[in-house]
Amino acid sequence: MGILRYEGKYYPVGLKDHANIGFSIEEMSEDEKKLFEGTGKTMKHIKTFSQKEINEEEIVKLLKVIKKD
């Protein structure tokens, strides 16, 4: 089945001890890429270990970065 991807630009995934939201970074500036974790060349992510860590405003901001045309 794999991981659900939305518009090929982001994906949520629940793992054993945390959750990730991965983002396509292909069309981002170097400064925008620094907002994310990971070493991928085309995808990077943000990671959360608890609901208390979730910053909804930050996630919306990041989604807007990847949605820009």
N, C-alpha and C positions, 0 to 999 in steps of 0.2 A: 504494500500500500504506500509506504513512504511518508514523507512530510508534506503537509499541505502548504502550497505556495500561493501567494496572492499577487496576481499580475506579474509574477516572476520577480517581484521587487522585495518581498519580505515574507517571513514565515515564523509562526510561533511553534515552540516545541517544549513539552514538559519532560524533564529528565528525572532521574532518581532523587537527586537532592537539590535541584534548582530548575528554573525555566529560562529559556533563551527566546529572544526575538531576533532573528537574523535579518539582515538587510543587504540588498544589492548595493555595492559601492562603485560600480563601473562608471557611472556618470558624475561622481562626486569630486569636489575639489579635495586637495590634500588636507585642508583644515576641517572639512566636513568628515573625512575619513577618521580623523582623530577622536571623534565623538563615540567611536565604537571599539569593542574589544576584538581580539582575534588576529590571526596572521593570514587569513585568506586573501587571495588576489581579487576575487569577485564578490565575496560575501563576508561580512563581519557581523558581530552580534552585540547585544547588551544582555546582561545576565542578572537574575534576581534569585535570592535564596528564600525570601519570605514575602508574604503579601504586604507587610509593613514597609518593605523596601521599594515597592512599586511607586513610581512617580508618574502619575498619569499625564501631567503636563509635559514632562520630558519625552514620554513616548509619543504624544501627539506632535510635538516639535520635530522629532526624528522622522515620523511618518510624513510630515510636510516636506522635509528635506528630500526624501526619496520620491515624492509625488511631483516635485517641480518639473516642469517641461522646458 
